[in-house]
Amino acid sequence: MPRSLRFYVAASSIYAALVFLAVHLVYGIELGASGLRFPDPEALINSIDIVSFIVWLGISLIAATVMYRLAMALEGAQDEGQQRQGEIASIYALGSALSGSLDVDEIADRFLGAALTSLGPTVTGALYVQEEDGFRLAREQGPSAGKHWPPRYSPTTLPAPLRTRVVDHKGTLVLADATSSTAWQPLAADVRNSALIRSFAAMPIVSHDRLVGIALFTSDRVGTLAADALQIVALGAQFLASALRTGLSFREAEARGNREAIVNRIAQRARAAHDPDAVLKATVDELARALGVRRVGVSLGSSPDELRIAHSWSRPGPVPPPTLAASQQAAATGRTTQVSDESASRLATPIVIAGELAGVLAISDEPTREWSFDDVRLVEAVARELRGAIEAARLLQSRQRENERLLALQRASTVIATRSTTREVIDEVLRASSQLLAQASASLYLWDANAQVLRLAQNTDPEGRDVSATLPRDEGASGALLERLEPVVVSDYPAWSGATATGLATGLRAVLAVPLVRAGQLVGAIVLRSYDPATRFAIDDARLLGLFGDLAVAALTNAEAFERQRNAMEQLERVNRAKSEFVSIVSHEFRTPLTGIQGFSEMMRDEELTPEEMKEYASDINKDAQRLNRLINDMLDLSRMEAGRMSLDRQETDLNTIVTDAADRVRPNAPAHPITLELDPAVPALSADRDRLTQVVANLLSNAVKYSPTGGAIVVRTARETEGVHLSVRDHGMGIPTEALESIWEQYSRVESKQTRGIQGTGLGLPIVRQIVRMHGGKAWAESEIGRGSVFHVLLPLAPGSQAVEA
């Protein structure tokens, strides 16, 4: 039967009328039984009281209304109880469905399905799961799915009302009428398509006071999401929190296990290889396979600007060119960095060894790739493992390199010890130094005590680049440091305060220099130069080169001592040869005049001679005696000059006059040698010994005539120059070999050849010339070409008070 108010009123009215009539009928029957006459029906009807009937009917209507209300209340209570029972059953069913090992996304699916069943078909639900780097959208269901919420929220991008109300205070935010709520306005600014939302609710998912997620519900109808409607969802959220925590823990454990497995494989491969390049290759290959990315690379360097790609892996196919932007940012900040652009999404983490940057591990993938916290943890764990492997490989390689250097040092010291000349020692020092530290250029500088500077002795550079002739002595420069017996270690030469223009012009990038010390005194320095930007010198390199420098000093000392001994031996041999030559020459030169003196004197004694003949023989004897006297005087003069026992009688002397007089005396005895004088009238008077200068000019002219046996012009020039007065005597004789241009100035030295055997002379003329010139503060030298004659030069300083003019 339909349970409506009309039904209850109709039934009650009919029931009340029937009861009223029945009461009157019974009442009439009872009256007849008591002796009263039964009234007729018409009388009975007429006897009914209309007022009583109406009152009775009203009472029945009131009773009908009350019964209707009671019936409806009972029915509503029964329906609500059944609904509550069904909702509770669904909650327990949801709890059962969320029990066990489920994936986080599957848990989100089941929760949203149950919640939306309770809330109605117009509601859309989204569940965010908290991760260490923010909130990730696990699932979204409902008619507005995909219209409002982004796939990820970071702690900073999460809307402020959600962050303060839901995340910080763990409270539920319910806006039954979002359009008229002031709390909705700040939310709407951060939500897409916020105009479609009329009702909103945000519920924290909390497990053991730990926030594990956020449930968001929206509807396009006002009042759909009210506090009462969300009670059952709140009960389900408790089961959801436990399930999410279990799922997240399981997921974290699984991710940790996978991550540790990958790291262990990388560690095993890395530790099995002692070559850093092999370590890097094994690492990037394994990491690329584990993450399925487009590129993995390792850059090495101690600063962001020095990073260089050491090894990289790229997926086959078109891949954007590698870039160091993310790596440099990670190196600069010292922490993992994410960089995204139109070409790729990049993740980079620094590799730090002993607190110092050693490199950066970087991965890149599609621009849409979102790096999860697990990805970050994996890359950081690999970087830590890579750090240990690189450090171990570096230590092993460093030990091997140290052993190789020590062996090279031993070999170099052995080779240097066998070198006997300074030149050979220098060559070996430079070669071994460069080889020892694999540098492009090695230089040896020796200390110049007179100039108080380190002067370049020799440089070895395959490219032939220029180096400084002397090391600068400015404060902080290499020369000043080496003079204080301190090593110079420079790894960034362009930024060094002691950089020179020559070094900068040649592209010098690093310098290593150590002083060479003997008995506490600086004797030189070894300088290594590198033009490779990757070269980095360390103090250990300076110590190693210093050990080599000690060996070099010892070898140089031995070589110098050996050279001094050899020079002494050569000097003794020259003296011995000079003595033999002196005896031979003097014997020959003395024998000739003595033979004449003896012969003429015997003829004068034994033969009858006329006075004229006697006079002629006496004249010949006098000439030979004068010749002997000149020979003796020359030897005595040279001996006195070398011993410093001869003094000069200085006076104002005209060199042009001396040259003219000497030429006039030589011309009669040398008709085949025309003498031309080219005298500079600007030559000033000299403060000199006239007799000694006359001896110089006479010896040079005599030498020119003597060594031009076939004749030829002789040109004598004088000229005023900046340094002094220049005298030159040019002949067109046989010439002098280049190797003998210095030895001809030694005592009793002569150029031995077939052409000179018949030329008389003691070899004292040129040595006397040089000694006299040196006594006047000047210098003498010779130039010659075989077959084309010789030129002898004398440079004398100006007299006091005269001024030099520019040549």
C-alpha positions in Angstrom: 0.0 0.0 0.0 1.3 3.5 -0.7 2.2 5.2 2.5 0.9 8.7 2.0 -0.9 11.3 4.2 -4.1 11.0 2.0 -4.2 7.3 2.5 -3.9 7.7 6.3 -6.7 10.4 6.3 -9.1 8.4 4.2 -8.6 5.3 6.1 -9.0 7.1 9.4 -12.2 8.9 8.3 -13.8 5.6 7.0 -12.8 3.9 10.2 -14.1 6.7 12.4 -17.5 6.7 10.6 -17.9 3.0 10.8 -17.0 3.0 14.5 -19.5 5.9 15.2 -22.3 4.1 13.4 -21.5 0.8 15.1 -21.6 2.5 18.5 -25.0 3.9 17.8 -26.2 0.6 16.5 -25.1 -1.3 19.6 -26.5 1.4 21.7 -29.9 0.9 20.1 -29.8 -2.9 20.4 -29.0 -2.6 24.0 -31.9 -0.3 24.6 -34.3 -2.8 23.0 -33.1 -5.6 25.1 -33.9 -3.7 28.1 -37.5 -3.4 27.2 -37.3 -0.5 25.2 -38.8 -0.4 21.7 -36.2 -0.8 18.9 -36.3 2.4 17.0 -36.7 2.4 13.4 -33.8 3.1 11.1 -35.0 6.5 10.2 -35.3 7.4 13.8 -31.9 6.0 14.4 -30.3 8.2 11.8 -32.1 11.2 13.0 -30.9 10.5 16.4 -27.2 10.8 15.4 -25.5 13.9 16.8 -23.8 15.7 14.0 -21.6 17.6 16.4 -20.4 14.5 18.1 -19.7 12.9 14.7 -17.7 15.8 13.6 -15.7 15.8 16.8 -15.1 12.1 16.5 -14.0 12.5 12.9 -11.6 15.3 13.8 -10.0 13.1 16.5 -9.6 10.3 14.0 -7.9 12.7 11.5 -5.5 13.9 14.2 -4.7 10.3 15.0 -4.2 9.5 11.3 -1.7 12.4 11.0 0.2 11.3 14.0 0.4 7.7 12.8 1.6 8.9 9.4 4.4 10.9 11.0 5.4 8.0 13.2 5.4 5.6 10.2 7.5 8.0 8.1 10.0 8.5 10.9 10.3 4.8 11.4 10.8 4.2 7.7 13.4 7.0 7.5 15.3 5.6 10.5 15.3 2.2 8.9 16.6 3.7 5.5 19.3 5.7 7.3 20.4 2.7 9.3 20.6 0.6 6.1 22.5 3.4 4.4 24.9 3.7 7.3 25.3 0.0 7.4 26.0 0.0 3.7 28.5 2.8 4.0 30.2 1.2 6.9 30.3 -2.0 5.0 31.9 -0.2 2.0 34.5 1.4 4.3 35.4 -2.0 5.7 35.4 -3.4 2.2 37.7 -0.6 1.3 39.9 -1.4 4.2 40.0 -5.0 3.1 40.8 -4.0 -0.4 43.7 -1.8 0.7 45.2 -4.4 2.9 48.2 -6.3 1.6 51.1 -5.3 -0.7 49.7 -2.9 -3.2 51.2 -0.4 -5.5 50.7 3.2 -4.5 48.8 4.0 -7.8 46.6 1.0 -7.3 45.8 2.1 -3.7 44.9 5.5 -5.0 42.6 4.0 -7.6 40.6 1.9 -5.1 40.3 4.8 -2.6 39.0 7.3 -5.2 36.6 4.7 -6.5 35.0 4.2 -3.1 35.1 7.9 -2.2 33.4 9.0 -5.4 30.7 6.3 -5.0 29.9 7.9 -1.6 30.1 11.5 -2.8 28.1 11.2 -6.0 28.7 11.3 -9.8 29.4 15.0 -10.0 32.5 14.8 -7.8 36.0 14.6 -9.2 38.8 13.3 -6.9 42.6 13.5 -7.0 45.2 12.0 -4.7 48.7 13.4 -4.3 51.3 11.3 -2.6 54.1 13.0 -0.7 57.7 12.4 -1.7 60.8 14.0 -0.4 60.9 16.5 -3.2 57.2 17.4 -3.1 53.8 15.9 -4.0 53.2 13.6 -7.0 49.7 13.1 -8.5 49.1 9.4 -8.1 45.6 9.1 -9.6 42.6 11.3 -10.6 39.0 10.2 -11.3 35.8 11.9 -12.1 34.2 14.0 -14.8 36.7 16.8 -14.5 39.8 14.6 -14.3 42.9 16.3 -15.9 41.4 19.8 -15.9 42.6 21.3 -12.6 45.6 19.7 -11.1 49.3 19.5 -12.3 51.2 16.2 -12.2 53.6 17.4 -9.4 53.7 20.1 -6.7 57.0 21.1 -5.1 56.9 22.5 -1.5 57.2 26.0 -2.9 54.6 25.7 -5.7 51.9 24.2 -3.6 49.1 26.7 -3.2 49.4 28.7 0.1 46.0 27.6 1.6 46.8 24.0 1.1 50.3 24.4 2.5 49.2 26.2 5.6 45.8 24.5 6.4 46.3 21.0 5.1 50.1 20.3 5.1 51.2 22.3 8.1 48.2 22.0 10.4 46.9 18.7 8.9 43.3 20.0 8.8 40.5 19.4 6.3 39.5 22.4 4.2 35.8 22.2 3.0 34.2 24.9 0.8 30.6 23.8 0.2 30.0 27.0 -1.8 33.3 28.0 -3.4 31.9 30.8 -5.4 30.9 32.8 -2.3 33.8 31.8 0.0 36.6 34.2 0.6 39.0 31.3 1.3 38.6 30.1 -2.3 40.0 33.2 -3.9 43.8 32.6 -3.1 43.3 29.0 -4.1 41.6 29.8 -7.4 44.6 31.8 -8.5 46.8 28.7 -8.5 44.2 26.2 -9.9 43.5 25.7 -13.6 39.9 26.2 -14.8 38.9 27.3 -11.3 35.6 28.8 -12.7 34.3 25.2 -13.2 34.6 24.5 -9.5 31.6 25.3 -7.3 32.3 23.0 -4.4 35.8 22.1 -3.0 37.3 19.9 -0.3 41.0 19.1 0.6 41.7 16.4 3.1 45.1 15.5 4.6 46.1 11.8 4.6 47.9 11.3 7.9 49.5 8.1 9.3 51.0 8.2 12.8 51.2 11.9 12.6 53.0 11.8 9.3 51.5 13.4 6.3 51.7 10.9 3.4 49.3 12.5 0.9 46.5 15.0 0.1 43.0 14.1 -1.2 41.3 16.8 -3.3 37.7 16.8 -4.3 35.8 19.2 -6.6 32.3 19.5 -8.0 30.5 21.8 -10.4 27.5 21.9 -8.0 27.2 24.0 -4.9 26.7 22.1 -1.7 27.7 18.7 -3.0 30.8 18.7 -0.8 29.7 19.3 2.8 31.3 18.3 6.1 28.6 15.6 6.6 29.1 14.1 3.2 32.9 13.8 3.8 32.6 11.9 7.1 32.6 8.5 5.5 35.4 9.6 3.2 37.4 10.7 6.3 36.9 7.2 7.7 38.2 5.7 4.5 41.1 8.1 4.6 42.4 6.4 7.7 42.6 3.1 5.9 44.2 4.9 2.9 46.8 6.5 5.2 47.9 3.1 6.5 47.9 1.5 3.0 49.8 4.5 1.5 52.5 4.3 4.2 52.8 0.6 3.7 53.0 1.1 -0.1 55.4 3.9 0.2 57.6 2.0 2.6 57.5 -1.0 0.3 58.2 1.2 -2.7 61.1 2.9 -0.9 62.5 -0.5 0.1 62.2 -1.8 -3.4 63.7 1.3 -4.9 66.5 1.2 -2.3 67.1 -2.4 -3.2 67.2 -1.7 -6.9 69.4 1.3 -6.3 71.8 -0.6 -4.1 71.9 -3.4 -6.7 72.8 -0.9 -9.4 75.3 0.8 -7.2 76.9 -2.5 -6.2 77.2 -3.5 -9.9 78.8 -0.2 -10.7 81.1 -0.5 -7.6 82.2 -4.0 -8.6 83.0 -2.9 -12.1 84.7 0.3 -11.0 86.8 -1.4 -8.4 87.9 -4.1 -10.8 89.5 -1.5 -13.0 92.5 0.5 -11.9 92.4 2.8 -14.9 90.3 6.0 -14.2 89.1 6.0 -17.8 87.8 2.4 -17.4 86.1 3.4 -14.1 84.3 6.3 -15.8 83.2 4.1 -18.8 81.8 1.3 -16.7 79.9 3.8 -14.5 78.2 5.8 -17.3 77.3 2.7 -19.2 75.7 1.0 -16.2 73.9 4.1 -15.1 72.6 4.7 -18.7 71.1 1.2 -18.8 69.5 1.6 -15.3 67.8 4.9 -16.0 67.1 4.5 -19.7 68.2 8.1 -20.4 69.5 9.7 -23.6 72.9 10.7 -22.3 75.2 10.1 -19.3 78.5 12.0 -18.9 81.3 12.6 -16.4 83.2 15.9 -16.4 86.4 16.3 -14.5 87.9 19.5 -13.1 88.6 21.3 -9.8 86.3 24.3 -10.6 83.3 25.1 -12.7 85.3 26.8 -15.4 87.8 23.9 -15.6 85.3 21.2 -16.2 86.0 19.0 -19.2 84.0 16.0 -20.4 86.1 12.9 -19.6 83.7 10.2 -20.8 80.1 10.1 -22.1 77.5 7.7 -23.3 74.7 8.6 -25.8 71.7 6.7 -26.9 71.8 5.7 -30.6 69.9 8.2 -32.8 69.6 12.0 -32.8 70.8 13.5 -29.4 71.3 17.1 -28.6 74.9 18.2 -28.3 76.4 17.9 -24.8 76.5 21.0 -22.6 78.2 21.8 -19.3 75.6 24.2 -18.1 74.0 21.8 -15.6 77.4 20.4 -14.5 78.9 23.9 -14.0 75.8 24.9 -11.9 76.1 21.7 -9.8 79.9 22.4 -9.3 79.2 26.0 -8.3 76.5 25.2 -5.8 78.0 22.0 -4.5 74.7 20.1 -4.7 72.5 18.2 -7.1 70.9 20.4 -9.8 68.1 20.0 -12.2 68.1 22.1 -15.4 65.4 21.9 -18.2 65.1 23.6 -21.5 63.6 22.9 -24.9 66.1 20.3 -25.9 66.5 18.2 -22.7 65.9 17.8 -19.0 69.2 17.4 -17.2 70.3 16.2 -13.7 73.8 16.8 -12.4 75.5 16.1 -9.1 79.0 17.0 -8.0 81.8 14.5 -7.3 83.8 15.6 -4.2 87.0 14.0 -3.0 88.4 15.1 0.4 86.3 18.3 0.3 87.5 19.3 -3.1 85.6 19.2 -6.4 86.9 16.4 -8.6 84.1 16.4 -11.3 80.4 16.2 -12.0 78.1 13.3 -13.0 75.3 14.4 -15.3 72.4 12.7 -17.1 69.9 14.1 -19.6 66.7 12.9 -21.1 63.6 14.1 -22.9 62.5 17.6 -22.1 59.3 16.2 -20.4 61.3 13.9 -18.1 60.5 14.6 -14.4 63.3 13.5 -12.2 62.0 11.6 -9.2 63.6 11.5 -5.8 64.7 7.9 -6.5 66.5 9.1 -9.6 68.2 11.8 -7.6 69.2 9.3 -4.9 70.5 6.8 -7.5 72.7 9.4 -9.2 74.0 10.7 -5.9 74.8 7.2 -4.7 76.6 6.5 -8.0 78.5 9.7 -7.6 79.6 8.7 -4.1 80.7 5.3 -5.3 82.4 6.9 -8.3 84.2 9.2 -6.0 85.7 6.3 -4.1 86.6 4.4 -7.2 88.2 7.5 -8.8 90.1 8.2 -5.6 91.4 4.6 -5.4 92.4 4.6 -9.0 94.1 8.0 -8.6 96.0 6.8 -5.7 97.2 3.7 -7.6 98.0 5.7 -10.6 99.8 8.3 -8.5 101.8 5.5 -6.9 102.6 4.1 -10.3 103.5 7.5 -11.6 105.7 8.2 -8.6 107.5 4.9 -9.1 108.0 5.7 -12.8 109.3 9.1 -11.9 111.7 7.7 -9.4 112.9 5.2 -12.0 113.3 8.0 -14.5 115.1 10.0 -11.8 117.5 7.1 -11.3 118.1 6.7 -15.0 118.6 10.4 -15.5 121.1 10.6 -12.6 123.0 7.6 -14.1 123.1 9.2 -17.5 124.1 12.6 -16.1 126.9 11.0 -14.0 128.4 9.7 -17.3 128.5 13.1 -19.0 131.8 14.8 -18.8 131.2 18.2 -20.4 129.0 21.1 -19.1 127.2 21.1 -22.5 126.4 17.5 -22.3 125.2 17.9 -18.7 122.9 20.8 -19.7 121.5 18.8 -22.6 120.7 15.8 -20.4 119.3 18.0 -17.6 116.8 19.6 -20.0 115.9 16.4 -21.7 115.4 14.4 -18.5 113.6 17.3 -16.8 111.1 17.6 -19.6 110.6 13.8 -19.9 110.3 13.4 -16.1 107.2 15.6 -15.9 106.0 15.3 -19.5 106.3 19.0 -20.3 106.7 20.8 -23.6 109.6 23.1 -22.7 112.5 22.9 -20.3 115.1 25.7 -19.7 118.3 25.9 -17.7 119.2 29.3 -16.2 122.6 30.0 -14.7 123.4 32.7 -12.1 125.3 35.6 -13.5 127.2 37.0 -10.5 128.3 40.1 -12.3 124.8 41.1 -13.5 123.1 39.6 -10.4 120.5 37.9 -12.6 119.5 34.4 -13.8 120.5 34.2 -17.4 119.2 31.6 -20.0 121.9 29.1 -20.7 119.9 26.7 -22.9 116.2 26.0 -23.8 114.6 22.9 -25.2 111.3 23.3 -27.0 110.1 21.2 -30.0 107.9 24.1 -31.1 110.8 26.7 -30.9 108.7 29.1 -28.8 110.5 32.2 -27.3 111.4 32.3 -23.6 112.7 35.1 -21.4 116.5 35.6 -21.7 116.6 36.5 -18.0 114.2 35.8 -15.2 112.5 39.0 -13.8 113.5 40.0 -10.3 110.3 42.0 -9.5 108.6 41.2 -6.2 106.6 38.0 -6.7 108.2 37.2 -10.0 110.0 33.9 -10.7 113.5 35.4 -10.5 112.9 37.0 -7.1 111.5 33.7 -5.7 114.3 31.6 -7.0 116.9 34.1 -5.6 115.3 33.4 -2.2 115.8 29.7 -3.0 112.0 29.1 -3.2 110.3 27.0 -5.8 107.9 28.5 -8.3 104.6 26.6 -8.8 102.1 28.3 -11.1 99.1 26.5 -12.6 97.2 29.5 -14.0 99.9 31.6 -15.6 97.7 34.2 -17.3 96.3 35.2 -13.9 99.7 35.1 -12.1 101.0 38.5 -11.0 104.5 37.5 -12.1 103.5 36.7 -15.7 105.7 38.2 -18.4 104.8 39.6 -21.8 106.8 36.8 -23.5 105.0 34.1 -21.6 101.5 35.6 -22.3 102.3 36.1 -26.0 103.4 32.5 -26.4 100.3 31.1 -24.6 102.0 29.9 -21.5 99.6 28.2 -19.1 101.7 26.7 -16.2 105.2 27.1 -14.9 107.3 25.0 -12.5 110.8 26.2 -11.5 113.3 25.0 -8.8 116.6 26.7 -7.7 119.9 24.9 -8.2 121.8 25.4 -5.0 125.5 24.6 -4.2 126.9 25.2 -0.7 123.9 27.4 0.1 124.5 29.6 -2.9 122.3 29.9 -6.0 124.0 28.6 -9.1 121.0 28.4 -11.5 117.4 27.2 -12.0 115.5 24.6 -13.9 112.3 26.0 -15.4 109.5 23.8 -17.0 106.9 25.5 -19.1 103.6 24.0 -20.2 101.3 25.4 -22.9 98.5 22.8 -22.2 95.5 24.3 -20.4 94.9 20.9 -18.6 98.4 21.0 -16.9 98.3 21.5 -13.1 101.6 21.6 -11.2 101.7 20.7 -7.5 104.2 21.1 -4.7 105.0 17.4 -5.1 106.2 18.0 -8.6 108.5 20.8 -7.3 109.9 18.4 -4.7 110.6 15.8 -7.4 112.2 18.3 -9.7 114.2 19.6 -6.7 115.7 16.1 -6.2 116.6 16.1 -9.9 118.0 19.5 -9.5 120.3 18.3 -6.7 121.7 15.6 -9.0 122.0 18.2 -11.8 124.1 20.5 -9.5 126.4 17.7 -8.5 126.7 16.7 -12.2 127.4 20.3 -13.2 130.0 20.6 -10.5 131.7 17.5 -11.6 131.5 18.6 -15.3 132.9 22.0 -14.4 135.7 20.4 -12.4 136.4 18.0 -15.3 136.4 20.9 -17.8 138.7 22.9 -15.6 141.0 19.9 -15.4 140.8 19.4 -19.1 141.4 23.0 -19.8 144.4 22.9 -17.6 145.6 19.9 -19.4 145.0 21.6 -22.7 146.7 24.7 -21.4 149.7 22.7 -20.4 149.7 21.0 -23.8 149.6 24.4 -25.4 152.3 25.7 -23.2 154.3 22.6 -24.0 153.7 23.1 -27.7 154.4 26.8 -27.3 157.7 26.0 -25.6 158.6 23.6 -28.4 157.5 26.1 -31.0 159.4 28.9 -29.1 162.5 26.9 -29.0 162.1 26.0 -32.7 161.2 29.6 -33.7 163.8 31.3 -31.5 166.4 28.8 -32.6 165.6 29.5 -36.2 165.2 33.3 -35.7 168.4 33.6 -33.6 170.4 31.2 -35.8 169.9 33.3 -38.9 171.4 36.6 -37.5 173.9 34.7 -35.5 175.0 32.8 -38.6 175.5 36.1 -40.4 177.4 37.7 -37.5 179.6 34.6 -37.2 180.2 34.4 -40.9 181.0 38.0 -41.4 183.2 38.2 -38.3 185.2 35.1 -39.5 185.7 36.6 -42.9 186.9 39.9 -41.3 189.2 37.9 -39.1 190.7 35.4 -41.7 190.7 37.3 -44.9 192.4 40.3 -46.2 189.6 42.8 -46.8 189.6 46.3 -48.1 188.2 49.1 -45.9 185.0 49.2 -48.0 184.5 45.5 -47.6 185.1 45.7 -43.9 182.6 48.5 -43.6 180.0 46.5 -45.6 180.5 43.4 -43.4 180.3 45.5 -40.3 177.0 47.0 -41.5 175.6 43.5 -42.0 176.8 42.4 -38.6 175.0 45.5 -37.1 171.8 44.7 -38.9 171.8 41.1 -37.6 172.6 42.4 -34.1 169.7 44.8 -34.3 167.4 42.0 -35.3 168.5 40.0 -32.3 168.0 43.0 -30.1 164.4 43.4 -31.5 163.6 39.7 -30.8 164.9 40.0 -27.3 163.1 43.2 -26.7 159.8 41.8 -28.0 160.1 38.8 -25.7 161.0 41.0 -22.7 158.2 43.5 -23.5 155.5 40.8 -23.8 156.7 39.2 -20.5 156.6 42.5 -18.7 153.2 43.4 -20.1 151.7 40.0 -19.0 153.3 40.4 -15.6 152.0 43.9 -15.3 155.4 45.4 -14.8 155.2 47.7 -17.8 153.8 51.2 -17.5 152.4 53.6 -20.1 153.7 57.1 -20.7 150.4 58.7 -21.6 150.2 61.9 -23.5 148.0 63.5 -26.1 148.7 61.5 -29.2 147.4 61.9 -32.8 146.7 58.4 -34.1 146.5 59.6 -37.7 150.1 60.9 -37.5 151.3 57.6 -36.0 149.7 55.7 -38.9 151.2 58.0 -41.5 154.7 57.8 -40.1 154.5 54.0 -39.8 153.3 53.6 -43.4 156.1 55.8 -44.7 158.7 53.6 -43.0 157.1 50.4 -44.4 156.6 51.5 -48.0 160.3 51.4 -49.1 160.7 47.8 -47.9 157.4 46.6 -49.4 157.2 47.9 -53.0 154.7 45.1 -53.9 152.2 46.2 -51.3 150.8 49.7 -52.0 149.5 51.2 -48.7 146.4 53.2 -48.9 145.4 55.5 -45.9 141.8 56.4 -45.3 142.1 58.6 -42.2 139.2 60.3 -40.5 140.1 63.9 -39.8 137.5 63.9 -37.0 139.6 61.5 -34.9 140.4 63.3 -31.7 143.7 63.2 -29.8 144.1 60.1 -27.6 145.6 59.9 -24.1 148.0 57.1 -25.0 151.7 56.0 -25.1 152.9 57.1 -28.5 155.8 54.6 -28.7 153.5 51.7 -27.9 150.8 52.8 -30.4 153.6 53.1 -33.0 154.6 49.5 -32.1 151.0 48.4 -32.6 150.7 50.0 -36.1 154.1 48.8 -37.1 153.4 45.2 -36.1 150.0 45.2 -37.9 151.6 46.6 -41.1 154.5 44.2 -40.9 152.0 41.3 -40.4 150.0 42.4 -43.4 153.1 42.6 -45.6 154.5 39.3 -44.3 151.3 37.2 -44.9 150.7 38.7 -48.3 153.7 37.1 -50.0 152.3 37.7 -53.5 151.7 41.3 -52.9 148.5 43.2 -52.8 147.1 46.5 -51.5 147.0 47.3 -47.9 144.3 49.7 -46.6 144.6 51.4 -43.3 141.5 53.2 -41.9 140.8 55.3 -38.9 137.3 56.4 -37.8 135.6 58.1 -34.9 132.8 55.9 -33.4 130.5 56.0 -30.4 132.7 53.6 -28.4 136.0 55.3 -29.3 138.6 55.4 -32.2 138.5 52.5 -34.6 141.7 51.5 -36.5 141.6 48.7 -39.1 144.4 47.2 -41.4 143.2 45.2 -44.3 145.4 43.0 -46.5 144.7 40.8 -49.5 146.8 37.9 -48.5 146.2 34.2 -47.9 143.7 34.7 -45.1 143.2 32.9 -41.7 141.0 29.9 -40.9 138.0 30.8 -38.8 139.0 28.4 -36.0 142.4 30.2 -35.7 141.1 33.7 -35.5 141.5 33.7 -31.7 144.6 31.5 -31.4 146.7 33.9 -33.5 146.7 36.3 -30.6 148.5 33.8 -28.3 152.2 33.8 -27.8 154.3 32.0 -30.4 151.2 30.9 -32.3 151.3 30.7 -36.0 149.0 29.3 -38.7 150.8 26.3 -40.0 150.3 25.6 -43.7 152.3 25.1 -46.8 152.0 28.8 -47.6 153.3 29.9 -44.2 156.3 27.6 -43.9 158.7 29.9 -45.6 157.6 33.0 -43.7 159.8 34.1 -40.9 158.5 35.3 -37.6 158.4 34.5 -33.9 154.6 34.8 -33.4 155.0 37.6 -30.9 153.8 40.5 -33.0 150.0 40.0 -32.6 150.2 39.0 -28.9 152.1 42.3 -28.3 149.4 44.3 -30.2 146.6 42.9 -28.1 148.5 43.4 -24.8 149.3 47.0 -25.6 145.6 47.7 -26.7 144.3 46.1 -23.5 146.7 48.2 -21.5 145.0 51.3 -23.1 141.5 49.9 -22.2 140.7 48.9 -25.8 140.2 45.6 -27.6 141.6 43.9 -30.7 140.2 41.3 -33.0 140.4 39.9 -36.5 138.2 39.0 -39.4 139.3 36.8 -42.3 138.3 34.7 -45.3 140.6 32.1 -46.8 142.1 33.4 -50.1 140.6 36.9 -49.7 142.7 38.4 -47.0 142.2 39.6 -43.5 141.2 42.6 -41.5 142.7 43.4 -38.1 140.7 45.8 -35.9 141.7 47.9 -32.9 139.3 49.9 -30.8 140.8 52.5 -28.5 138.8 54.6 -26.0 138.5 58.3 -26.4 140.9 60.6 -24.6 139.6 62.1 -21.4 137.5 65.2 -22.1 136.6 64.2 -25.7 133.0 63.3 -26.5 131.8 60.4 -28.5 129.5 61.0 -31.4 126.7 58.8 -32.7 127.9 56.5 -35.5 
